[in-house]
Amino acid sequence: MNVKSRHHLRADAISEIEDALAEGLGVELDAETYEKVTFEDSDWEVVLVEGEPAVFYVPDDGSPDSTDDPFLTVRGANEYPPEENVVTVDAGAISFVSDGADVMRPGIVDVDESIGSGDLVVVSEENHGKILAVGRARVDGSEMLGDEGKVVDTIHHVGDDLYEFSG
C-alpha cells in the first residue's frame, strides 16, 4: 500500500476518534501523536496512534445519515483490548476468520448481547483473546448464537493489506 498523504490530526478530530472508541468499544486511547494516512491504491484511511496503525475509518453501512466511522484496526484492538462489541469464536473458526471469512453462528462461543444489527464489532478467539477481525453485525448480539447462518460480515482481518501496513 503506497502512502498518498500523511498529516497530524487536529484536536477536534482526535476528540472525535477518542469519543467514538470510548462509546462503541469501552476503549480509552491516551496517546501523544495521531496521524491520518491515505493511500494511492486503497480506499482505507488509517490513523497512526503513536506511529502504529491503530484506527481506521470504516465505510458507512449505506444508510442515508451515516458517515465513515473511526474504529480500531485488528492491531489496534490487540493493543487496546475492547470491552464492548466483542464476538468470540472457537478454535475451529480461527483459520477461517483469519483468512477473511465472514463469521457464522456455529463458531461463536460468546457475544456481547448489547450489539445491534449494523454495529461494528471485533472478533476474538476464545483461548488467548487475540483479535482476528473487524466486521459489521448482520443481527443483534442476542441473535448471534445458534446452529446456522452468517452473522458478521468481515471488513478487515489478520493478514490483509491493512494488517500488513506499518506506519
CORSULRA-V847250 format. One record per pair of residues at least 4 apart in sequence whose C-alpha atoms are under 6 Angstrom apart, sorted by the first residue. I is the first residue (numbers start at 1). J is the second residue. Records with the same first field share a line. If there is no record, write none. Layout:
I = J ; J
This chain:
2 = 39 ; 40
3 = 39
4 = 38 ; 39 ; 40
5 = 37 ; 38
6 = 36 ; 37
7 = 35 ; 36
8 = 34 ; 35
9 = 34 ; 35
15 = 19
17 = 70
19 = 23
20 = 24
21 = 25 ; 27
22 = 26 ; 27 ; 28
25 = 82 ; 83 ; 84 ; 85
26 = 82 ; 83 ; 84
27 = 82
33 = 49 ; 50
34 = 48 ; 49
35 = 47 ; 48
36 = 46 ; 47
37 = 45 ; 46
38 = 45
45 = 56 ; 57
46 = 55 ; 56
47 = 53 ; 55 ; 56
48 = 52 ; 53 ; 54
49 = 54
51 = 167
52 = 167
54 = 72 ; 73 ; 75 ; 76
55 = 71 ; 72 ; 73
56 = 70 ; 71
57 = 68 ; 69 ; 70
58 = 68 ; 69
59 = 68
60 = 66 ; 67 ; 68
72 = 76 ; 77
73 = 77
74 = 131 ; 133
76 = 80
77 = 81
78 = 131
85 = 112 ; 115 ; 121
86 = 112 ; 121 ; 122 ; 123
87 = 111 ; 123
88 = 108 ; 109 ; 110 ; 123 ; 124 ; 125 ; 126
89 = 107 ; 108 ; 109 ; 125 ; 126
90 = 107 ; 126
93 = 107
94 = 98
96 = 101
97 = 101
98 = 132 ; 157 ; 158
100 = 157
102 = 152 ; 153 ; 154
103 = 150 ; 151 ; 152
104 = 149 ; 150 ; 151
105 = 144 ; 145 ; 146 ; 147 ; 148 ; 149
106 = 146 ; 147 ; 148
112 = 141
113 = 141 ; 142
115 = 140 ; 141
116 = 140
117 = 137 ; 138 ; 139 ; 140
118 = 136 ; 137 ; 138
119 = 136 ; 137
120 = 135 ; 136
121 = 134 ; 135 ; 136
122 = 133 ; 134
123 = 131 ; 132 ; 133
124 = 129 ; 130 ; 131 ; 132
125 = 129 ; 130
132 = 157 ; 158
133 = 156 ; 157
134 = 154 ; 155 ; 156
135 = 152 ; 153 ; 154 ; 155
136 = 152 ; 153
137 = 152
138 = 151 ; 152
158 = 163
159 = 163
